[in-house]
């Protein structure tokens, strides 16, 4: 098997990242790593989207919330409808392909419109980026109580996911995967990302 310089450099960076993440997390036992079946696809939503809050607010109403718990069931349901073998990435699994979804949200106070964006990045088992796709949507709604906000967030993220699914070809990911290359979720999840977003 011939490896190009670019592939070797990419694998070197991934192995250094894995070592640093392993050291920081106290090491990884072989028993901790869970290999997914050949041709497998995993969904990853960044741990940052579960730890760091997004903000939506107007005068007298202000809400801080984590986007991960809202987006996860929407994205998982949509992607699993295309590939029933798709699993959620919890940090220790390896797969031939990983779909990382990053949510963004913005509320336009003047127009009373929620704007959402879901950015999907596809990674192959060797760590290379296979594509980047964006789904966007708008939802008219108010901010006058958490149940109303949560309803509108679910609606706007669902519409953004529907838009994203028109651009993603999930079935081809499993079909083109090579069994000798498996990418650990924690390598992608451990990548640094900006905590502030202006959409």
N, C-alpha and C positions, 0 to 999 in steps of 0.2 A: 504494500500500500504506500503510494507516494504522498508525501505531505508538503504543501507549499510553505514558504517562509511565513506567509500571512497566517496560515492555520497553526503553525508551530508557535508563533507569537501569541495568538489568541489562546491556545491551550496553556502556554506558560503563565499568562495573566490569570487565567481561570484557576490554575493549580496554586499560584501564590495567594489568590483571594481565598481559596478553600482552606489553605493552611492558616491564614490569618484569622479567618472566621472560626476555624476549629480551635485555635489557640484561645481566642477571645471567649468562646462558649464553653471552654473547659475540655475540649477534645471530643472526638467522635469515635465511638466504637463501631466495629463492623456490624454489630447487631442493631445499631441505631439506624443504619441506612436501609431504606426500603426500596427495592427495585420494582418498578412497574413493569408490566408485561411488554414484550416487543411491540412496536407500533403505538405505544401509549402516548396520550396527550394529557397534560396537567394544566389546570387553571391556577394562576397566581395573582392574588391581590396583595399589594405591598403591606408589610406589617405597619408601615407608617400610617396607612389609611385606617388602621385600627387603634393606633396610639395617639395620633395628633388630630385635633378637631378642626373642622371647617366651620366657618361662621356665616350665618345669614341673619340679617336684621334690618329693622326699620326703627324709627323713634318709638320707644316704649316696648318694643318687642325685639328681643335679641336671642338667637339660638346658636349654641355650639353643639356640634354633633360629629361623630366619626362616620366617614363615608363608607368604609369597608363593610360593616354589618348591613348596610342598606343595599349596596351594590352586589354583594356576594350572591344572594339567592337569585337575583334577577339575571346576572351574568351566567351563573351555573346552570340555571334552567334553560336559558336560550342556547348555550353551547352544548349541553347534554342532549338536547333535542336533535342536534346534528350528529353527535357522536356519543352513543350511550355508554361507551367505555371511559369517557372523560372523568377524571377525579380532581378533587380539590387538593392543592398543594399546601401541606402543613409545615414544611421545612426540611423533612428528612428524605422525601421520595426522590427518585431519579426517573427521568422519562426521556423518550426520543424527541419530544417537542413540548415546549412550554408556552402558554399564552399568558402574557402578563397584561392585566387591565388596570389602567390608572384613571380614576374619576376626577372630574373637575366640576365645580358648581359656581354659579353666579346669579344673583337676583337683581334685576333692574327695577329699582324703586319707582321711577317715573312712569314706566309702562306697566308695572305689576306683572313681570314675566320672569320665570325661572329659565335659565340657560344651563344646559348640561353638556358635557363632552366626556366621552369615554375613549381613551387612547389605548389601542391594543398593539402590543409588540410581540412578534412571534420569534421564538428562539429554537434553533435545531439542537440536536444532541451534542454537537461539537462546540456549542456556545456562540455560534454565529447568528446574527440577526437576519431573519428571513423576510421580514416585512413589518411595516408600521401602518396601522389603519385607524381612522378616526370616525366615530359616530357622534352626531350632534343632534340636539332637540331643544325645543322650547315648550313651555307650559304656562298658560295664563293662570295666575293664582295670587292669593293674598298671603300675608303673614299675620295671622291674628290668633295664634294658638298652636301648640305643638301638634295636635292631631291634623290640623289643616296643613301645616308645613310638611309633616311626614307623608301625608297623602300626595301632595304635589311633588315631593322629592321622588317618591316611588313612580309616579306617572312620568316625570321627565327623564329619569334614568332608564325606565322601561322603553321609552321612545328612542332614546339615544342608543340603547342596546339593539333595538330593531333596525335602526339605521346602520349600525356597525355590522350586523349580521348580513346585510346586503353586500358587504365588501369582503368579508372573511369567507374562506373556503376551508372549513374545519376538517371535512372528510379527506381532503388531499394531504393534510398533515400526517395522519396515521398511515396513509398509503405510501408516502415517499420516505418514511422514517427508516433509518438504518439501525440494525440491532446492535452493532458494535459501538455506537456512540450514545451514551446516556448522560444527561445533564442533571446535576443535583439542583433542586429547588433553592436551597439556601444560598447558592452562588448568585442567582438572579435576585433573590430577596435581599441579599446583603449589600447590593449596590447602593451607593450613596445617591440621594435624590434631594431636590430642594424641598424645604418644608413650607415655603411660602409660594403661593400661586396667585397671579392676578388674572387667571383664566385667559 
